[in-house]
Amino acid sequence: MGKQERTRVVSYALFLIALFQCRFLGFAILDPLYFLALQSIRKSLNDLPGSIFFASWDFTSDPCNFAGVYCDSDKVIALNLGDPRAGSPGLTGRINPAIGKLSALAELSIVPGRIFGSLPQSISQLKDLKFLAISRNFISGNFPATLGQLRSLKNLDLSYNQLTGEIPRSIGTLPELTNVILCHNHLSGSVPPFLSQALTRMDLKHNALSGSLAPDSLPPSLQSLSLSWNQLTGPVDRLLSRLDQLNYLDLSLNQFTGPIPGRLFSFPITNLQLERNLFSGSVQPADQVTISTIDLSHNRLSGQISPMLSTVQNLYLNNNQFTGQVPAIFVDRLLSASIQILYLQHNYLTAIEINPTAEIPLSSSLCLQYNCMVPPVQTPCPLKAGKQKTRPTAQCNEWKG
């Protein structure tokens, strides 16, 4: 028998003695199956240099007193592995399949570190699991379809890992799901429909997701939706029109097409990011817009700029196909410093009524270059706007035609 095995036997014997004593005295102590499972989990993980998380994991004592272990009677109900304080080095190693033996577990989290390998299939045995968060590690392999068996799951955060493959449709059928955070992985395929009417946050940005979104594929309970940096396509106007609880929306850097629904601008959104897509048509909010930041740049939007957008603090309309005169209300609000950023470069605008001697507040930025007019004021523009002040006349005439 090796030294490590003898140590394990001795610690388990001491645990059994303590078990007998505590039960004799009427105290609850950890179920032996849980004790052995925690030993296996500990064996597969180590502190990274600078971390002392496992210093309290002495198996000659009650594991319910270990750092990150929370018990109810003789069962472990929560396991939070690693020092949660900001800047902690975290843990390294693999997640042992013995995790599935902690059958009463409701919460499982691992702090950012260097956990590698795939998620064990045995996690699907944790039928009471409500909270699963293992972000900013090196978890790899296909997204486990068996996580769809966790029917009590409310929070799923596997962000900033190296997961591949498709998001299983079974994940979308979880009835209690409130948060789905899978950003910064290598996931591909389409976004499955999500049925949970409790879902409030979805973050799938920075993956390789493709395909289109059906009008009823996401529930109206969503408050935060981020799908940026993917390869998603097709129209989303009917879908977005249903999501009237949104306070944050980022669909940037995809290939979405079609119109932007006017009623979207009346939702309680504080930050609207739709840049770098293929959205087309006019932008027509029904009422004065209260969203503080709107980025519609690098699309194929056209028509005149709506004065309803003049109440936006940071407005990016550059690199589109807007035409006509800039409404005077924009100038008034810019000069009063109510507008901080107004980017209109690279459109087909023909006029803006502003005095060439007007002093634009230092806190505000205006860019007008490369339109169908000579900018009446010279203002600093982003480097990416280029050096040309006006659009070639031939292009402007062609666009009019």
Secondary structure as the mmCIF struct_conf table of DSSP 4:
data_model
#
loop_
_struct_conf.conf_type_id
_struct_conf.id
_struct_conf.beg_label_comp_id
_struct_conf.beg_label_asym_id
_struct_conf.beg_label_seq_id
_struct_conf.end_label_comp_id
_struct_conf.end_label_asym_id
_struct_conf.end_label_seq_id
HELX_RH_AL_P HELX_RH_AL_P1 LYS A 3 LEU A 25
TURN_TY1_P TURN_TY1_P1 GLY A 26 GLY A 26
HELX_RH_AL_P HELX_RH_AL_P2 PRO A 32 SER A 44
STRN STRN1 LEU A 45 ASP A 47
HELX_LH_PP_P HELX_LH_PP_P1 LEU A 48 LEU A 48
TURN_TY1_P TURN_TY1_P2 PRO A 49 GLY A 50
HELX_RH_3T_P HELX_RH_3T_P1 PHE A 53 SER A 56
TURN_TY1_P TURN_TY1_P3 PHE A 59 THR A 60
BEND BEND1 SER A 61 SER A 61
HELX_RH_3T_P HELX_RH_3T_P2 PRO A 63 ASN A 65
BEND BEND2 PHE A 66 PHE A 66
TURN_TY1_P TURN_TY1_P4 ALA A 67 GLY A 68
STRN STRN2 VAL A 69 ASP A 72
TURN_TY1_P TURN_TY1_P5 SER A 73 ASP A 74
STRN STRN3 LYS A 75 LEU A 81
BEND BEND3 GLY A 82 GLY A 82
BEND BEND4 ARG A 85 ARG A 85
TURN_TY1_P TURN_TY1_P6 ALA A 86 GLY A 87
STRN STRN4 LEU A 91 GLY A 93
HELX_RH_3T_P HELX_RH_3T_P3 PRO A 97 LYS A 101
TURN_TY1_P TURN_TY1_P7 SER A 103 ALA A 104
STRN STRN5 GLU A 107 ILE A 110
BEND BEND5 PRO A 112 GLY A 113
STRN STRN6 ARG A 114 GLY A 117
HELX_LH_PP_P HELX_LH_PP_P2 SER A 118 PRO A 120
HELX_RH_3T_P HELX_RH_3T_P4 GLN A 121 GLN A 125
TURN_TY1_P TURN_TY1_P8 LYS A 127 ASP A 128
STRN STRN7 PHE A 131 ILE A 134
BEND BEND6 ARG A 136 ASN A 137
STRN STRN8 PHE A 138 ASN A 142
HELX_LH_PP_P HELX_LH_PP_P3 PHE A 143 PRO A 144
HELX_RH_3T_P HELX_RH_3T_P5 ALA A 145 GLN A 149
TURN_TY1_P TURN_TY1_P9 ARG A 151 SER A 152
STRN STRN9 ASN A 155 ASP A 157
BEND BEND7 TYR A 160 ASN A 161
STRN STRN10 GLN A 162 GLU A 166
HELX_LH_PP_P HELX_LH_PP_P4 ILE A 167 PRO A 168
HELX_RH_AL_P HELX_RH_AL_P3 ARG A 169 GLY A 172
TURN_TY1_P TURN_TY1_P10 THR A 173 THR A 173
TURN_TY1_P TURN_TY1_P11 PRO A 175 GLU A 176
STRN STRN11 ASN A 179 ILE A 181
BEND BEND8 HIS A 184 ASN A 185
STRN STRN12 HIS A 186 GLY A 189
HELX_LH_PP_P HELX_LH_PP_P5 SER A 190 PRO A 193
TURN_TY1_P TURN_TY1_P12 GLN A 197 ALA A 198
STRN STRN13 ARG A 201 ASP A 203
BEND BEND9 HIS A 206 ASN A 207
STRN STRN14 ALA A 208 GLY A 211
TURN_TY1_P TURN_TY1_P13 PRO A 215 ASP A 216
BEND BEND10 SER A 217 LEU A 218
TURN_TY1_P TURN_TY1_P14 PRO A 220 SER A 221
BEND BEND11 GLN A 223 GLN A 223
STRN STRN15 SER A 224 SER A 226
BEND BEND12 TRP A 229 ASN A 230
STRN STRN16 GLN A 231 PRO A 235
HELX_RH_AL_P HELX_RH_AL_P4 ASP A 237 ARG A 242
TURN_TY1_P TURN_TY1_P15 ASP A 244 GLN A 245
BEND BEND13 ASN A 247 ASN A 247
STRN STRN17 TYR A 248 ASP A 250
BEND BEND14 LEU A 253 ASN A 254
STRN STRN18 GLN A 255 GLY A 258
HELX_LH_PP_P HELX_LH_PP_P6 PRO A 259 PRO A 261
HELX_RH_3T_P HELX_RH_3T_P6 GLY A 262 SER A 266
BEND BEND15 PHE A 267 PRO A 268
BEND BEND16 THR A 270 THR A 270
STRN STRN19 ASN A 271 GLN A 273
BEND BEND17 ARG A 276 ASN A 277
STRN STRN20 LEU A 278 GLY A 281
BEND BEND18 ALA A 286 ASP A 287
BEND BEND19 SER A 292 SER A 292
STRN STRN21 THR A 293 ASP A 295
BEND BEND20 HIS A 298 ASN A 299
STRN STRN22 ARG A 300 GLN A 304
HELX_LH_PP_P HELX_LH_PP_P7 ILE A 305 SER A 306
HELX_RH_3T_P HELX_RH_3T_P7 PRO A 307 LEU A 309
TURN_TY1_P TURN_TY1_P16 SER A 310 THR A 311
BEND BEND21 GLN A 313 GLN A 313
STRN STRN23 ASN A 314 TYR A 316
BEND BEND22 ASN A 319 ASN A 320
STRN STRN24 GLN A 321 VAL A 326
HELX_LH_PP_P HELX_LH_PP_P8 PRO A 327 PRO A 327
HELX_RH_AL_P HELX_RH_AL_P5 ALA A 328 LEU A 335
TURN_TY1_P TURN_TY1_P17 SER A 336 ALA A 337
BEND BEND23 SER A 338 SER A 338
BEND BEND24 GLN A 340 GLN A 340
STRN STRN25 ILE A 341 TYR A 343
BEND BEND25 HIS A 346 ASN A 347
STRN STRN26 TYR A 348 ILE A 352
TURN_TY1_P TURN_TY1_P18 PRO A 356 THR A 357
TURN_TY1_P TURN_TY1_P19 LEU A 362 SER A 363
STRN STRN27 SER A 365 CYS A 367
BEND BEND26 TYR A 370 TYR A 370
STRN STRN28 ASN A 371 ASN A 371
BEND BEND27 CYS A 372 MET A 373
BEND BEND28 PRO A 376 VAL A 377
HELX_RH_3T_P HELX_RH_3T_P8 LEU A 383 ALA A 385
BEND BEND29 LYS A 387 LYS A 387
STRN STRN29 THR A 390 THR A 390
HELX_RH_AL_P HELX_RH_AL_P6 THR A 393 LYS A 400
#
